[in-house]
Amino acid sequence: MTKKIAKIEVDRDACIGAAPCVTVAPGVFQLDEENKAIIVDAKGADDDTITLAAESCPVQAIKLFDEDGEQIFP
């Protein structure tokens, strides 16, 4: 990853609660009472781990943005 992650968003409508993001980056993501991913600490892992967690989402519900607000994933 060349650009630094400045913002993480979870599309709760798209999230199916498969939870690979929690497995990959448990310091960043958890499931809430609705079995949807939430961000518990955006700085809870390094950028490579956060990117891997986003890439592991089967429905691409995790969006990553750089410092300029540009979407860098998906």
C-alpha positions in Angstrom: 0.0 0.0 0.0 1.5 3.3 -1.0 -1.1 5.7 0.3 -1.7 6.1 4.0 -5.2 5.2 5.2 -6.8 8.2 6.8 -10.4 7.0 7.1 -12.2 3.6 7.2 -15.9 3.2 6.5 -18.1 0.1 6.9 -21.2 -0.1 4.7 -23.6 -1.6 7.2 -26.2 -2.3 4.5 -23.7 -4.4 2.5 -22.1 -6.1 5.6 -23.2 -9.8 6.0 -21.4 -10.4 9.3 -19.0 -13.0 7.8 -16.3 -11.4 10.1 -13.0 -12.0 8.2 -12.2 -8.4 9.1 -12.5 -9.2 12.8 -10.3 -12.3 12.3 -7.6 -10.2 10.4 -7.8 -7.0 12.5 -9.6 -7.6 15.8 -8.1 -4.4 17.2 -9.9 -2.4 14.5 -13.2 -4.3 13.7 -15.7 -6.1 15.9 -19.3 -7.3 15.3 -22.1 -5.5 17.0 -25.4 -6.8 18.4 -26.8 -6.9 14.8 -23.8 -9.0 13.7 -22.5 -6.2 11.5 -19.0 -5.0 11.5 -18.1 -1.8 13.4 -14.9 0.1 13.8 -13.7 0.0 17.4 -10.3 1.6 16.8 -9.2 3.0 13.4 -5.6 3.0 14.7 -5.8 -0.5 16.1 -3.6 -2.0 13.4 -1.1 -1.0 10.7 -2.2 0.0 7.2 -1.2 -3.3 5.7 -3.3 -5.2 8.2 -6.3 -2.9 7.7 -6.0 -3.3 3.9 -5.9 -7.1 4.2 -9.0 -7.0 6.4 -10.8 -4.8 3.9 -9.7 -7.1 1.0 -10.9 -10.2 3.0 -14.5 -8.9 3.1 -16.6 -11.1 0.8 -19.0 -8.2 -0.1 -16.4 -5.3 -0.1 -18.3 -3.5 2.7 -15.1 -1.9 4.0 -14.0 1.3 2.2 -10.6 2.9 2.8 -9.7 6.5 2.1 -6.4 8.4 2.0 -5.6 11.8 3.5 -7.1 13.6 0.4 -10.4 11.8 0.8 -9.7 9.6 -2.2 -11.1 6.1 -2.0 -8.2 3.7 -2.2 -10.2 0.5 -1.6 -12.2 -1.1 -3.2 
